[in-house]
Amino acid sequence: MKPSRGRRASRVGRALLGRLPQPWRHALFRRFVDCDPDPDPRLQLGIAATRDDLESCFALLHDAYVGSGFMKPHPSGLRVTPYHALPTTTTLYARFDGEVVGTLSIIREGVFGFPMQSAFDLAPLRAIPGRIAEISALAVHPRFRKTGGTVLFPLMKFMYEYCTRYFDTRHLVIAVNPNRIELYEALLFFRRLQAQVVDNYAFAGGAPAIGATLDLALAPELFRAAYCGRPVRKDMHRYFTRTVLPNIRWPSRPYFTTNDPVMSPALLDHFFNRRTKVFPELDERRRRLLQAIYPEPTYAAVLPPVAPQADAGAVRRHARHSLRCPGRFALAGVEPGSVPIEVLDVSASGCLVHAERALEAGTRGFVDVELGIGCHSRVAARVVRRSASLDGLLHGLQIDAPDAAWQRCIRHLEACSYGPGGAPAVAAAPAAEAPPTPAECAC
């Protein structure tokens, strides 16, 4: 069968474009930007937290991957990966007139690492301060692929703001087909992780892939230099950093948490045991890691079983919850003896903090912190360990007698991923509400 006239013209156009110097090509890509600051109100964006939304996202992703040759059709009609089971993964949706027409997943580094680390060297990136998140599982419905950025740009903006203001992320990484990498380089200023193309990227069904990264701390200035002064619909600096889209439903967070876990026992069972066989196919290591991050008894029946192990008691069995809020550690019996800290995670019996100076193991004092808006806690604590990180000195603190505010926070965080009957409990702020700025979140 001969290719259609349109396809032949498209191939000729790509061939001619490929002959231009790279700066010219990138400038030409940016001229075609069309980011609508006032999208159709029928477009809604949010976090996929219900079974229906997740099912629609996974089905859209499956069809897109099958159509691109990145996977073979699955009997379930879904593309579900082990990373989707983690509390550190967030799936975004774009709905138009009630139908899911776009999705992507943000995978912050957790117990399974990243999909990309199997094929790309992330060591140079890990040498720079700041958390990393992989942008994966991107799909747009075929009806909206030829309408410019009607769905893609709002989805990308949602992703950008969620990562910078909610997800405690500095570095984004992506693995994309070589045919598409220049769009990310030209429009969003991703830079390649390595010069070589990975010829057989297993996570995308053996298709070739190029890895790239974007430093979100530098992105605003890169956007400003390239786009500032352009017409409103072509100014992606304004679009990403100043425009407020009423179409986005931001999560409601009473505490200063940095992720939005949605996988209740019922959802895990539905997607990973019944609709697919992701859990039964996990290796022993990943099974044990899942048991450690979901230690609650309500999860035991749906997680894959693990073999008996003599030292199983050494595995951490209490849940840790990711937060980010400043506070102080007042040293007992020392004046002034107050050390600025930043709380990074909390549990029923302790917390992990960054401290501006080293604290010796055994040091006692009081943690003074605002865990959420209007939720102040002051608890006695003892330093039990210390380690160095790129972001500063990490200290593990043990809390023997948490106060009422600390206990309320832990109870909420332990229940936040599922409500009565296993229904996801991630609430959404009103659609027109903009996400809080870092200043508004300061404790």
C-alpha positions in Angstrom: 0.0 0.0 0.0 1.4 3.4 -1.0 1.6 6.0 1.7 -1.1 8.7 1.5 -0.3 12.2 0.1 -0.5 13.6 3.7 2.0 11.1 5.0 4.4 11.8 2.2 4.2 15.5 2.8 4.8 15.0 6.5 7.9 12.9 5.8 9.2 15.5 3.4 8.6 18.2 5.9 10.4 16.4 8.7 13.3 15.7 6.3 13.6 19.4 5.4 13.3 20.4 9.1 16.0 18.0 10.0 18.5 19.8 7.7 18.2 23.1 9.6 20.7 23.9 12.3 19.4 22.9 15.8 18.9 26.5 17.1 16.8 27.3 14.0 14.7 24.1 14.5 14.1 24.8 18.1 13.2 28.4 17.4 10.7 27.2 14.8 9.2 24.7 17.3 8.6 27.6 19.7 6.9 29.7 17.1 4.1 27.0 16.9 3.4 27.1 20.6 -0.3 27.8 21.4 -1.0 27.7 25.1 -4.5 28.9 25.9 -4.7 30.8 29.2 -8.5 30.3 29.3 -9.2 26.7 28.2 -12.6 25.3 27.5 -14.4 24.8 30.8 -15.3 21.3 29.8 -11.6 20.5 30.3 -10.9 19.4 33.9 -7.6 18.2 35.4 -7.0 16.5 38.7 -5.4 13.6 40.5 -6.7 10.1 39.6 -8.0 8.8 42.9 -11.1 6.8 42.2 -11.3 3.4 40.5 -13.1 4.8 37.5 -10.5 7.6 36.9 -7.6 5.2 37.3 -9.2 2.6 35.1 -9.7 5.3 32.4 -6.2 6.5 32.7 -4.7 3.0 32.5 -6.9 2.1 29.5 -5.9 5.3 27.6 -2.3 4.6 28.3 -2.7 1.0 27.2 -4.2 2.0 23.8 -1.5 4.7 23.3 1.3 2.2 24.0 -0.2 -0.5 21.9 -0.7 2.0 19.0 2.9 3.2 19.2 4.3 -0.4 19.4 5.6 0.1 23.0 3.7 -3.0 24.3 1.5 -5.9 23.1 -2.2 -5.7 23.8 -3.0 -6.9 27.4 -6.2 -8.9 28.0 -7.2 -6.3 30.6 -7.0 -3.5 28.2 -4.9 -1.7 30.8 -1.3 -0.7 31.2 -0.5 -1.0 34.9 3.1 -1.1 36.3 4.5 -1.9 39.8 5.3 1.8 40.2 1.6 2.7 40.1 1.2 0.8 43.4 3.5 3.1 45.3 2.4 6.0 47.5 5.2 8.0 45.9 3.5 7.8 42.4 0.8 10.3 41.4 -1.3 9.9 38.3 -2.9 13.0 36.7 -5.9 13.0 34.4 -7.3 15.4 31.9 -11.1 15.0 31.3 -13.0 16.6 28.5 -16.8 16.6 28.8 -16.4 13.9 31.4 -14.2 11.6 29.4 -10.5 11.0 30.3 -8.5 12.3 27.3 -5.1 12.7 28.8 -2.9 11.2 31.5 0.6 11.1 32.9 2.2 9.7 36.0 4.8 11.3 38.2 7.1 8.8 39.9 9.1 10.2 42.7 12.0 8.0 43.8 10.7 5.4 46.2 11.5 1.8 47.2 11.5 0.6 43.6 13.7 3.4 42.3 12.8 4.6 38.8 11.9 2.8 35.6 14.7 4.7 33.8 17.5 3.6 36.1 17.5 0.2 34.3 18.8 1.9 31.2 20.2 5.3 32.1 22.9 6.5 34.4 21.3 8.9 36.9 24.5 9.2 39.1 25.4 12.7 37.9 21.9 13.9 38.6 21.9 12.4 42.1 25.1 14.4 42.8 23.0 17.6 42.7 20.7 18.5 45.6 17.0 18.0 45.2 14.6 15.2 44.8 14.1 13.5 41.4 10.8 12.5 39.8 10.3 10.6 36.6 7.5 11.7 34.2 6.1 8.6 32.7 2.9 7.0 31.3 2.0 10.1 29.1 -0.9 9.6 26.8 -3.4 11.9 24.9 -6.5 10.6 23.2 -6.2 10.5 19.4 -9.0 13.1 19.0 -6.8 15.7 20.8 -3.4 14.9 19.3 -3.9 17.2 16.3 -5.4 20.1 18.2 -2.2 21.7 19.3 -1.7 21.8 23.0 -5.4 21.7 23.9 -4.9 18.9 26.3 -1.1 18.4 26.4 -0.1 21.9 27.5 -2.7 22.1 30.4 -1.5 18.6 31.5 2.1 19.7 31.4 1.3 22.9 33.3 -0.5 20.8 36.0 2.5 18.5 36.2 5.0 21.5 36.5 3.0 23.2 39.2 2.3 20.0 41.1 6.0 19.1 41.1 7.2 22.5 42.2 4.6 23.4 44.8 3.2 20.0 46.0 5.5 17.1 45.2 8.8 18.5 46.7 10.7 17.8 43.4 13.6 19.7 41.8 14.7 17.4 38.9 12.4 15.9 36.3 13.6 13.0 34.2 12.0 11.5 31.1 12.7 8.7 28.6 11.2 9.5 25.2 11.3 8.2 21.7 14.2 9.8 19.6 11.6 11.2 17.2 10.1 13.4 20.0 13.1 14.4 22.1 13.5 17.8 20.3 10.1 18.9 21.3 11.0 18.6 25.0 14.4 20.2 24.3 13.0 23.1 22.3 9.8 23.9 24.3 10.6 22.9 27.9 14.5 22.9 27.8 15.1 19.4 28.9 18.7 18.4 28.3 19.9 14.9 27.4 21.4 12.7 30.1 23.7 11.1 27.6 24.5 11.4 23.9 23.8 7.8 23.0 20.3 6.5 22.2 19.2 3.4 24.2 18.3 1.0 21.4 16.2 -1.4 23.4 14.4 0.3 26.3 12.5 -2.6 28.1 10.0 -0.4 29.9 8.7 0.8 26.5 8.5 -2.6 24.9 12.1 -2.6 23.5 11.6 0.7 21.6 14.6 3.1 21.3 14.7 5.9 23.9 16.6 9.0 24.9 16.8 10.1 28.5 16.6 13.8 29.5 16.3 16.0 32.5 15.0 19.4 33.6 16.1 21.3 36.7 12.9 23.0 37.9 15.0 25.5 39.9 16.4 26.8 36.7 13.3 26.4 34.5 11.6 29.8 35.1 14.7 31.7 33.9 15.0 29.5 30.9 11.4 30.0 30.0 11.7 33.8 30.6 14.7 34.1 28.3 13.0 32.2 25.5 9.3 33.3 25.7 9.0 36.6 27.6 7.5 39.4 25.5 5.8 37.1 23.1 2.0 37.1 22.5 0.0 35.7 25.5 -0.8 32.4 23.8 2.9 31.9 22.9 4.4 33.0 26.2 5.1 29.7 28.0 7.0 31.6 30.7 3.8 33.4 31.7 1.7 30.2 31.2 3.8 28.0 33.5 4.7 30.6 36.2 1.8 33.1 36.4 -1.3 31.8 34.7 -4.0 30.3 36.9 -6.1 27.6 35.2 -9.5 27.3 36.9 -9.7 23.8 35.2 -7.2 22.3 37.7 -8.6 20.7 40.8 -5.8 20.9 43.4 -5.6 18.4 46.3 -6.7 19.7 49.7 -4.0 19.1 52.3 -4.6 19.9 55.9 -1.0 19.0 56.6 2.2 19.9 54.7 2.5 16.5 53.1 4.5 16.1 49.8 2.6 13.3 48.1 -1.0 12.1 47.6 -1.3 8.4 48.1 -4.5 7.0 46.7 -4.0 3.2 46.7 -6.5 1.7 49.2 -6.5 -2.1 49.7 -9.5 -2.3 47.4 -7.8 -0.4 44.6 -4.6 -2.4 45.0 -6.5 -5.7 44.8 -8.6 -4.5 41.8 -5.7 -3.3 39.6 -2.8 -5.5 40.7 -4.4 -8.8 41.5 -7.7 -9.0 39.6 -7.5 -6.9 36.5 -3.8 -7.7 36.0 -1.3 -10.0 37.6 1.3 -7.4 38.5 1.5 -8.5 42.1 1.8 -12.2 41.5 4.6 -11.6 39.0 6.7 -9.5 41.4 10.1 -10.8 42.6 10.7 -11.5 46.3 12.5 -8.3 46.9 9.7 -6.1 45.7 7.2 -8.2 47.6 9.0 -7.5 50.8 9.3 -3.8 50.0 5.6 -3.6 49.5 5.0 -5.3 52.8 7.3 -2.7 54.5 5.6 0.4 53.0 2.0 -0.9 53.6 2.4 -2.4 57.1 -1.2 -1.8 58.1 -3.3 -5.0 58.7 -5.9 -3.9 56.2 -3.4 -4.3 53.3 -2.1 -7.8 54.3 -4.8 -9.7 52.5 -4.2 -8.0 49.1 -0.4 -7.8 49.1 1.6 -10.6 47.5 2.8 -13.2 50.1 6.5 -13.4 51.0 8.6 -16.4 52.0 9.4 -16.8 55.7 12.6 -15.1 56.7 14.6 -15.5 59.9 15.5 -11.8 60.1 12.0 -10.5 59.0 11.8 -8.5 62.3 14.6 -6.2 61.0 12.3 -4.8 58.4 10.7 -1.5 59.4 7.1 -2.1 60.2 5.8 1.4 60.9 4.6 3.8 58.2 6.6 6.9 57.3 4.8 9.9 55.9 6.5 12.5 53.8 6.2 16.2 54.8 8.2 19.3 54.4 7.9 22.1 56.9 10.4 24.2 58.9 10.7 24.0 62.6 13.2 24.3 65.4 15.0 21.8 67.7 15.4 23.3 71.2 18.2 21.6 73.0 17.3 20.7 76.6 19.3 22.6 79.2 21.1 24.8 76.7 20.7 28.5 76.1 19.8 29.7 73.5 20.3 26.2 72.1 17.7 26.4 69.3 18.7 24.8 66.0 16.6 25.5 62.8 15.4 22.2 61.3 13.2 21.1 58.4 11.0 18.1 59.0 11.1 15.6 56.0 9.0 12.7 57.3 7.1 11.7 60.4 5.9 8.5 62.0 4.1 7.7 65.2 7.4 7.5 67.1 9.8 9.7 65.3 10.8 12.0 62.4 13.6 12.7 60.0 14.9 16.2 59.8 17.5 18.4 58.1 19.4 20.4 60.7 21.6 23.5 60.0 24.3 22.1 62.3 25.4 18.6 63.5 23.6 17.1 66.5 25.2 14.3 68.3 23.4 11.0 68.9 21.8 11.0 72.3 21.1 14.8 72.3 17.8 15.6 73.9 15.5 18.5 73.2 12.1 19.6 71.9 10.9 19.6 68.3 8.8 22.7 67.7 7.0 22.5 64.3 3.8 23.5 62.4 2.6 20.2 60.8 -0.2 21.9 59.0 -2.1 25.2 58.8 -2.9 26.0 62.4 -1.5 22.6 63.7 1.4 23.3 66.0 3.2 20.6 67.8 5.9 20.6 70.5 7.3 17.2 71.4 10.2 15.9 73.4 12.7 14.1 71.2 16.1 12.4 71.2 18.7 12.2 68.3 19.2 8.5 67.5 21.2 8.8 64.3 22.9 11.3 61.9 24.0 11.1 58.3 25.2 13.5 55.6 23.2 14.2 52.4 23.5 16.5 49.4 20.8 18.7 51.0 22.4 18.9 54.4 22.7 16.9 57.6 20.0 14.3 58.2 19.0 13.4 61.7 16.7 10.7 62.9 14.8 11.7 66.0 12.9 9.5 68.4 9.7 10.8 70.0 8.5 8.9 73.1 5.4 10.9 74.0 3.8 12.6 71.0 1.4 15.4 71.9 -2.3 15.5 70.8 -1.4 17.5 67.6 1.2 15.0 66.5 -1.1 12.1 67.1 -4.0 13.7 65.2 -1.6 14.3 62.3 -0.4 10.7 62.3 -4.0 9.4 62.4 -4.9 11.6 59.5 -1.9 10.5 57.4 -2.5 6.9 58.1 -6.0 7.2 56.9 -5.5 9.7 54.1 -5.1 7.1 51.3 -8.4 5.4 52.0 -11.6 6.2 53.7 -14.5 3.9 55.0 -14.9 0.9 52.8 -11.7 1.4 51.0 -12.8 4.5 49.1 -10.0 6.9 48.3 -10.1 9.9 50.5 -8.0 12.4 48.5 -10.1 15.5 48.4 -9.8 18.3 45.9 -9.8 22.0 46.5 -12.4 24.1 44.5 -11.5 24.1 40.8 -10.8 27.8 40.7 -8.5 27.7 43.7 -4.8 28.2 42.9 -2.2 26.1 44.7 -0.6 27.8 47.7 2.7 29.5 47.2 5.8 28.4 49.2 5.3 31.5 51.3 1.8 30.6 52.1 2.9 27.1 53.2 5.7 28.3 55.5 5.4 27.2 59.1 
